[in-house]
Amino acid sequence: MEHEALLHDESTALVVVDIQEKLLPHVLNYQDIVKNAAKIIEFCKILEIPIIVTEQYPKGLGVTVPEIQKALGEDYRPIEKTAFSCFGEEMFVEALDEAEVDTLVVIGIESHVCVLQTALVGLDTHDIHVLADCVGSRISLDHSLALKRMRDEGVVVSTAETFMYETLKEAKTADHKAVFHLLK
């Protein structure tokens, strides 16, 4: 698949991967990840970018943390999974088909497990962007090598702010005004 370098909000969906209660506190810089993820979720809601949420075995790892649930609001409709790649869950694939998007922006935990496997499998069918400041792992080396591997394999590794500006494309538009508070 030939990959797009720039984002187009009408063909993009946000994938929020497993930001769950029992694992998150062990992830390095988890407070920043939650803050950045909540900002990206709010941005996507304002611009009406579809959001798909997953939870890895919530019976054992708990549900999505309250801060993210609050940011998601009515978009908190988690898809339970046991496969590490979101693509291993049929309901996730169905939700993607329904969204009819070409690009996935992936955030969540852990960088070297579910985020990595989702990104790499997703490259077969979608352009994949991973926001480095919205993903994390328990161990720094796992996180940094996962980002490097994803980039080497063709994933666009970026940041929350880059994603927002790249999606907006220009200032002084209605969309820019609607999300300006998130850009400060």
URSUL-V650331 format. One line per field, one symbol per residue. psi: psi as a letter, one per 40 degrees, with the letter a starting at -180 (. if undefined). A space follows every 50 residues. Layout:
psi = ???
//
This chain:
psi = hhihdiihdefiihhhhfgiddddeehhfdddddddddddddddddefhi hhhihhgdddeiihidddddddbeeggihiieidhdeehddddddddddf idhhhhiaiidecdddddddddddeihhhhhdeeiiidhddddddddddd ddeeihhaiddddddddddiifidddddeddee.
//
